[in-house]
C-alpha cells in the first residue's frame, strides 16, 4: 500500500514536516526553559513565536493546513483538560468551590470594569466604527477569561496539581469559562448591533452550569458501570480508545448544548476518575496527550506577531501604549482575585498569578471586534500583546512562587 | 480559556463527534469480529462501511472535514508502519530478502499481466476515452500493489509478526510499494498522454531504493548516538515526542525525495529499533498508534459504496461481472507469488494469502484513471469492489491458516 504525498488537496508530506518541526522545537525550547529554571510550557510558547508567521513561518496559519493545525491544537487542549479532569478530586473541588466561585467572579468583574473605564474615560487612539460604549465593552471582554490550559500545564510541570491553590485556580478557570461563554454571547450580540438581553445572559449561564452538573451527576453513576463492561472486551487498548472517544463525545455534546468544548473535556475526566479502570486510563492517555498538547501551545505562540513590538514604527508606538495599559489592568485585575475568598486559607498571590494568563478567548473576542469593525487594527494588536505578555509572565511567576520543577516523568 | 465550537470554519464539535463515533464503532465491531473468531481489523473495515457515505454517512468524506479525516488516517497508517518498522529485525529481513524480492516481483508482474490480458483480449463493457492499451495498463496497474497495512495488522493481531512468513510478506509489501511508485509514475504519464520512458522508470526505482538504503545505513549509525543525547533531556515524554517527530520527518523526506511516505515510516522504525531506548519508545508509541490506526481502517471501509453491490440495477450487473474477473485475477495473481521463492522454506499459501489485500493504492490508480477519462464509472466501481473483496478475504484467510488470536494487550 502506498500513501501519496499530495492525495486529496493537502500536501501531506509538507504538513507532516511542519508537525515534526513543531514537536522538536517545542521539546528543545521546553528543555531550554527548564534548564534556566522556567516551566517547559514557556519554552513551547517561545517555540511557537519562532515558528510562527512573523519569524520562520513554519506553522501553517491559513487554508486547509491552518485548519488542520487548529483542529490538532484543539485536540491537544482537549486531551490536556481531560487529563486535568482525570486528576481532579471532586470532593476536594467541592471543598474549595466557594473560593473558586469568588475568585472567578472577582477575576472577571474587576478586569472588565477597569478595561471598560479605561476605554470610556481615558484618552487613547481612535476606536473604529460604533459607539464608545460598544468598543469599551469589547475591550473589557478581552480582559476577562483566564487560559486554564497555560496555568494547569505550569502547575502540572511543577508537580503542584494536588495543592489547595491549584484546585482553587482550576475550579475558578472552569467557572471563568462559563462566564466567558456568557460574555461571548453578549459580545457577539453587541457586534451584530443587538441590545443586551438579560434573558439571553441567564439562558447561556444556565445551559453551561446545567450541562456540567447533569453530565457529572449522571456520568458518575452510569459510566463506571459501562467501563466495567468495556474492560471485559479483548481488543487492544479498548479502555484508552473508549476513554478518548468519551472525552471527544462529551466535549462535542457540551458545545452542541451551547457550552464550551473544554467544559465537556474536564467533565469527561472527572467522570472517568470515578471508574475502577482509572489508573490504566490515566497511564495510557498521557503519551497521547504528550504528542498533542505541545501543538496547542506552539500554535498559541505562533499567533503572536513580533512586528507589533517594533518601537521605531509610529503605529506600533500607539499599539504599545494601549497594550501597556491593558497589560497593567489584566495583571492587577486577576491578582486581586486571589484575595476574593478570605474565608479559605491559601497563598493568595499564587492564586492571583495563576489566574493571570489570557489565552485564545481574548484573541477570539478581539477577532470578532476587528472583523465587525468595532476595534481598529491597533487595538487588536494591543489585545494580542496583552494576551502574549500575560501568558508569558505567569509561568515564571508561578515558578518563582512555587519552587523547583519535579523530576521528568517521561 | 474557551474553545469555540466553530472557530475558523470547521465545525470542531461535529468533527470530534464523528471521531468519537469512528473510534467506538471500530472497537465494538473489532470486538465482535474477534468474538466470532476473526481478526479485529476486519471489524474495523466493516465499521467503516457502516459509517461510510453509502450507509450512515458519519465519516466525513468531502470538504475540510474530509481532508482532516484523510490526514488523521494517514497519521494512523504512518504510526502503524512505524510500529512495524520498530518490530522489524533487520538481520532477519536480510536473511529472507531474496524471497521477499521474488514474491514482490511475481506478485506485481502476474496480476498486471493477467489484468492487461483480460482487458485487451476478453470482451467486457466499454472503457471510456483513450486506446484499449491505455485502459488495459490502468486495469493491470490497479491489481498490483499489496496493502501492507491490512496484512501487517492481521499478523500483529494474530501475534505472528515474528514468523518467517510475516518477514517475507512485510519485506515483499515494502518492495511492492517501491514498484507501486514506479507503476504510479508510469500510469500518471499514460493518463496525461505521455509515452512510457524507460529512463523515468529507472529513475523512480533508483530514488525509492536509494532513499531506503541511505536512510537506514546513515540512520542506524547516527540516530542511536542522537537518542543517547535525547534521553538525557528532562522534559516529559521527550523520547516519544522525538521518535514520532523523527517518523513524521523521515516520512516527509521520503515523499519529497520522490518516494512514498510509508517507506519513510518503516525506515524510521527500523532505524529506531537500533537505539538503546527502543523499549521505552515502542511502549509509548503503542497507545498513540492505537488511537489513530482505527481511523485509517474505518476510512478505508468508508470508501466502499454498497450500492455497487445491488444486483437489481443493470449498471451494477456490468460492474459485478468485471469485478468478478478482477477479483479472480487479483487473488490468483498474488497466491502464486507465495511459490516465487522455492529456495526458502515457508508456508507458501500463508505468504500468498498475506499478499492478497489491495488497499488505497488500487483506489488511487483507479481514481486517476476515472478523472482522466480512461476508465468509466463502471470500471472504477469494479476496481473498488476488487479492492474491497481482496481486503476482506485476507484477514479470515490468514486467521484460518495461522490459528487463534493472541490474548489482548490493552
Interface residues (C-beta under 8 A of the other chain):
Chain A: X1 X2 X3 X4 X5 X7 X8 X9 X10 X12 X13 X14 X15 X16 X17 X19 X20 X21 X23 X24 X26 X27 X30 X31 X34 X35 X40 X64 X66 X67 X68 X70 X71 X74 X75 X77 X78 X145 X146 X147 X148 X149 X150 X157 X173 X177 X180 X181 X184 X233 X234 X235 X236 X237 X238 X239 X240 X241 X242 X244 X245 X246 X248 X249 X251 X252 X253 X255 X256 X260 X261 X262 X284 X285 X286 X287 X288 X290 X291 X294 X358 X359 X360 X361 X364 X405 X407 X408 X409 X410
Chain B: X1 X2 X3 X4 X5 X7 X8 X9 X10 X12 X13 X14 X15 X16 X17 X19 X20 X21 X23 X24 X26 X27 X30 X31 X34 X35 X40 X64 X66 X67 X68 X70 X71 X74 X75 X77 X78 X145 X146 X147 X148 X149 X150 X157 X173 X177 X180 X181 X184 X233 X234 X235 X236 X237 X238 X239 X240 X241 X242 X244 X245 X246 X248 X249 X251 X252 X253 X255 X256 X260 X261 X262 X284 X285 X286 X287 X288 X290 X291 X294 X358 X359 X360 X361 X364 X405 X407 X408 X409 X410
